[in-house]
Amino acid sequence: MKVNMSNLNPPAWFFFNEDDPEEGRVLLRVCSGKDLERIEKETSTKQPVEYKRGQRFIVPDKVDEKRRSHMIWDFVVVDWNGVLDEDEKAVKCTTDNKIKLMEQSVVFAGFIGECLEKLNTDIGSYQKVLEKNSLSSQKGSEKSQTAKPA
């Protein structure tokens, strides 16, 4: 297996419509263990141990679930092309727009969920897509390959 040591968690492009790549695409990456640890650390607050009648009780960390979700969405959605508003104007790939689409667009959030599931469950296909994307980039082509189950 070939591994890029300078980019151990490269993203992969997914087309919104495989039959018509011109409709747009989204660049996604998996949230690895180290990335999740960082997000958990930034969204959790340690709670002091409590004592009741001589018994020591460990209180679970206080977690800001909303902030955690926002940070995960911002991490996994790297970029997009072809996301348009109601006036057919391009929607910029910003943290605020990622959060808005993930919270309020069932279609967008569902698509992202399906794509992330493919990345998480079909690593062999993911590796092939990354290699094809890498080869396309080296040749100067903007074409990308949609990750599909093998």
FITOR-240497 format. One line per field, with one value per residue (C-alpha): chain; residue in one letter; x, y, z. Coordinates in pm, 1 decimal. Each point is the difference from the previous one (the first is absolute). Layout:
// residues N
c = [A  ...]
r = [A  ...]
xx = [X  ...]
yy = [Y  ...]
zz = [Z  ...]
END
This chain:
// residues 150
c = [A  A  A  A  A  A  A  A  A  A  A  A  A  A  A  A  A  A  A  A  A  A  A  A  A  A  A  A  A  A  A  A  A  A  A  A  A  A  A  A  A  A  A  A  A  A  A  A  A  A  A  A  A  A  A  A  A  A  A  A  A  A  A  A  A  A  A  A  A  A  A  A  A  A  A  A  A  A  A  A  A  A  A  A  A  A  A  A  A  A  A  A  A  A  A  A  A  A  A  A  A  A  A  A  A  A  A  A  A  A  A  A  A  A  A  A  A  A  A  A  A  A  A  A  A  A  A  A  A  A  A  A  A  A  A  A  A  A  A  A  A  A  A  A  A  A  A  A  A  A]
r = [M  K  V  N  M  S  N  L  N  P  P  A  W  F  F  F  N  E  D  D  P  E  E  G  R  V  L  L  R  V  C  S  G  K  D  L  E  R  I  E  K  E  T  S  T  K  Q  P  V  E  Y  K  R  G  Q  R  F  I  V  P  D  K  V  D  E  K  R  R  S  H  M  I  W  D  F  V  V  V  D  W  N  G  V  L  D  E  D  E  K  A  V  K  C  T  T  D  N  K  I  K  L  M  E  Q  S  V  V  F  A  G  F  I  G  E  C  L  E  K  L  N  T  D  I  G  S  Y  Q  K  V  L  E  K  N  S  L  S  S  Q  K  G  S  E  K  S  Q  T  A  K  P  A]
xx = [0.0  134.2  -30.1  56.3  174.0  -46.4  -379.1  -120.8  -368.8  -54.7  -349.0  -194.2  -244.5  -361.2  -231.9  -351.4  -117.2  228.8  -176.8  61.2  328.5  -70.6  -270.6  275.3  200.2  111.6  343.7  -18.0  237.9  -43.5  41.4  288.7  63.5  248.2  -236.8  -288.8  215.9  80.1  -367.7  -105.6  262.3  -118.3  -367.6  22.0  42.9  125.0  -231.5  130.2  -31.4  -287.8  -6.7  -322.3  -0.2  363.8  -51.2  192.4  -205.2  154.9  -217.1  -7.1  158.0  -227.1  -24.6  -105.9  -166.3  -105.5  350.7  140.5  -233.0  91.0  372.7  -39.4  -204.1  256.4  277.8  -154.2  -138.1  316.6  -134.1  -273.2  -81.0  -348.5  -190.4  -235.1  -252.8  -353.5  139.0  243.8  294.9  284.4  -11.1  347.2  136.2  31.2  -39.7  -329.5  -138.5  107.9  -179.5  -311.7  -26.6  67.0  -255.8  -273.6  28.6  -108.6  106.4  351.5  52.3  -126.9  234.7  296.9  -95.1  -17.6  337.6  166.7  -143.9  162.0  332.5  -24.8  -117.4  168.9  363.6  121.0  -213.9  101.2  369.2  -63.3  -191.2  278.5  255.3  -213.5  -55.3  374.0  83.3  -256.7  149.9  352.6  -110.3  -162.5  -351.0  -285.9  -190.4  -61.5  -133.7  -305.0  60.4  -219.3  -19.1  212.7]
yy = [0.0  337.3  263.3  373.9  75.2  375.9  -41.5  -308.4  90.5  127.0  100.6  -149.3  162.2  -120.6  109.8  112.1  -179.8  -269.6  16.9  375.2  106.7  360.9  18.5  28.7  -189.3  6.0  -71.9  -207.7  -161.5  -238.5  127.3  -213.0  -94.6  281.7  255.7  -126.5  18.6  364.5  83.6  -186.8  184.2  337.3  -75.8  -173.9  142.0  -222.3  -5.6  -25.3  -329.9  -4.9  -164.4  -116.7  -179.8  -91.6  -140.2  145.5  64.8  90.5  251.8  -31.7  280.1  284.0  -13.1  277.6  -234.7  276.7  143.7  -352.4  -68.8  333.1  -73.4  -349.5  132.4  272.0  -258.9  -265.9  236.5  140.3  172.1  -7.7  111.1  42.7  84.3  275.6  219.7  75.0  268.0  -248.2  173.0  -211.6  -58.6  39.4  -288.7  173.1  -132.8  187.5  -136.4  -355.4  22.0  156.9  -269.1  -286.8  131.2  110.6  -193.3  -360.2  -75.4  143.6  -158.9  -334.6  11.5  83.8  -282.7  -252.7  109.9  -15.7  -346.9  -106.7  142.9  -173.5  -340.6  -43.9  84.5  -200.0  204.5  317.3  -77.0  -56.5  328.3  187.8  -147.3  95.1  351.1  29.5  -113.7  243.6  285.8  -87.3  7.5  339.8  -129.1  130.0  -326.5  -202.6  -344.9  -70.8  -246.5  -304.6  -330.5  -260.6]
zz = [0.0  -99.0  276.5  -28.0  330.1  -41.4  -39.9  187.5  -28.1  -354.7  -111.8  -293.5  -243.0  -29.7  -282.2  90.2  -315.0  -139.6  -338.1  -28.0  165.0  -102.3  271.2  257.9  253.6  360.3  145.9  319.3  244.1  288.8  354.2  126.8  362.2  56.3  -151.0  211.7  312.6  -75.9  -57.0  314.8  203.8  -132.4  66.8  339.0  347.5  281.6  299.4  355.8  183.5  248.4  340.4  163.0  334.9  -40.3  -350.3  -292.2  -312.7  -334.1  -179.2  -380.7  -199.7  -105.0  -379.8  -235.9  -252.2  -236.5  -22.5  -41.1  -293.7  -159.4  30.6  -147.1  -294.3  -63.6  6.0  -227.0  -266.9  -154.8  -312.5  -261.1  -354.1  -141.0  318.7  -116.2  177.5  -121.0  -235.5  -158.1  169.7  135.6  375.0  149.5  202.1  338.1  351.4  40.1  -328.8  85.0  334.8  -152.9  -269.4  242.3  252.3  -237.0  -327.2  40.7  -357.7  42.8  342.8  -130.2  -298.2  223.3  237.1  -285.6  -136.1  342.5  50.1  -327.7  115.2  337.6  -120.2  -333.9  61.6  -302.5  -235.7  184.4  -58.3  -373.1  -27.5  176.4  -240.2  -302.5  138.7  60.5  -354.0  -145.2  199.9  -112.7  -364.2  53.6  -44.7  212.1  -41.1  309.2  67.6  210.2  280.3  -58.0  183.2  -174.4]
END
